[in-house]
């Protein structure tokens, strides 16, 4: 499919600001009690998704990256939210937040 300049410009005009949170596994990933802490992390992330703070939640099956979240709040707020994550506080994960833009209505295929 060939995309025209006009189609690109029309799409770009719909872009909205979001934040991209990248969760990396940290040095305490296998600490005593890690399973319980990770369950609380999962509960919190799913709650943030249910509340609309996280628009897209993607756990990652990697030895280095734990997950990715597209958040609907500005980057400074996303950093504060993620700093309160149980896995981040325990050193099991570290979080990197970046400002980004996305296109409302984009979805993951079913």
C-alpha positions as CSV (number, residue, x, y, z in Angstrom):
1,X,0.0,0.0,0.0
2,X,1.3,3.4,-0.9
3,X,0.8,6.2,1.6
4,X,0.5,9.7,0.5
5,X,1.9,12.8,2.1
6,X,-1.6,13.9,2.9
7,X,-2.4,10.7,4.7
8,X,0.7,11.1,6.8
9,X,-0.2,14.7,7.6
10,X,-3.7,13.7,8.6
11,X,-2.5,11.0,10.9
12,X,0.2,13.3,12.5
13,X,-2.5,15.9,13.2
14,X,-4.3,13.4,15.5
15,X,-1.2,12.6,17.6
16,X,-1.6,13.0,21.4
17,X,1.0,13.1,24.1
18,X,1.6,9.9,26.2
19,X,4.4,8.5,28.2
20,X,6.3,5.3,27.6
21,X,7.4,3.4,30.6
22,X,10.1,0.7,30.1
23,X,10.6,-1.6,33.0
24,X,14.0,-3.4,33.2
25,X,14.8,-6.2,35.5
26,X,17.0,-5.1,38.3
27,X,19.6,-6.8,40.5
28,X,17.1,-7.9,43.1
29,X,14.9,-9.8,40.7
30,X,15.4,-13.1,42.5
31,X,15.4,-11.7,46.1
32,X,13.7,-13.5,48.9
33,X,9.9,-12.8,48.7
34,X,10.2,-11.7,45.0
35,X,7.1,-13.7,44.0
36,X,4.8,-11.9,46.5
37,X,6.3,-8.5,45.5
38,X,5.8,-9.2,41.8
39,X,2.2,-10.2,42.4
40,X,1.6,-6.8,44.1
41,X,3.3,-5.1,41.1
42,X,1.0,-7.0,38.7
43,X,-2.1,-6.0,40.8
44,X,-1.0,-2.4,40.8
45,X,-0.3,-2.3,37.0
46,X,-3.7,-4.0,36.2
47,X,-5.4,-1.4,38.5
48,X,-3.6,1.5,36.7
49,X,-4.8,0.0,33.4
50,X,-8.4,-0.3,34.8
51,X,-8.3,3.3,35.9
52,X,-7.1,4.5,32.4
53,X,-3.7,5.6,33.6
54,X,-2.1,2.8,31.5
55,X,-3.6,2.6,28.0
56,X,-1.5,-0.4,26.8
57,X,0.2,-2.9,29.1
58,X,2.7,-5.3,27.7
59,X,4.6,-7.7,29.9
60,X,7.8,-8.9,28.2
61,X,9.3,-12.3,28.4
62,X,12.9,-11.3,28.4
63,X,15.8,-11.6,30.7
64,X,16.4,-7.9,30.6
65,X,13.1,-6.1,29.9
66,X,10.2,-6.8,32.3
67,X,7.5,-4.8,30.5
68,X,6.3,-1.8,28.6
69,X,3.4,0.5,29.4
70,X,1.9,3.3,27.4
71,X,0.6,5.8,30.0
72,X,-1.9,8.5,29.5
73,X,-0.2,10.9,31.9
74,X,2.7,13.3,31.4
75,X,6.2,11.8,31.8
76,X,6.9,13.6,35.2
77,X,3.7,12.1,36.6
78,X,4.4,8.7,35.1
79,X,7.9,8.8,36.8
80,X,6.3,9.5,40.2
81,X,3.7,6.7,39.7
82,X,6.3,4.2,38.6
83,X,8.6,5.2,41.5
84,X,5.9,3.9,43.8
85,X,5.8,0.5,42.2
86,X,6.6,-2.4,44.6
87,X,9.1,-4.0,42.3
88,X,10.9,-0.7,41.6
89,X,11.0,0.1,45.3
90,X,12.5,-3.4,46.0
91,X,15.2,-3.0,43.3
92,X,13.6,-5.9,41.4
93,X,13.0,-3.6,38.5
94,X,14.0,-0.1,37.3
95,X,11.8,2.1,35.3
96,X,12.8,4.5,32.4
97,X,10.1,6.9,31.3
98,X,10.0,8.8,28.0
99,X,7.5,11.3,26.5
100,X,6.0,10.0,23.3
101,X,3.1,10.6,21.0
102,X,0.5,8.1,19.9
103,X,-2.6,8.0,17.7
104,X,-5.9,7.7,19.7
105,X,-7.9,4.7,18.5
106,X,-4.8,2.5,17.7
107,X,-5.4,-0.9,19.2
108,X,-3.7,-4.3,19.4
109,X,-5.2,-6.9,17.1
110,X,-7.5,-9.4,18.9
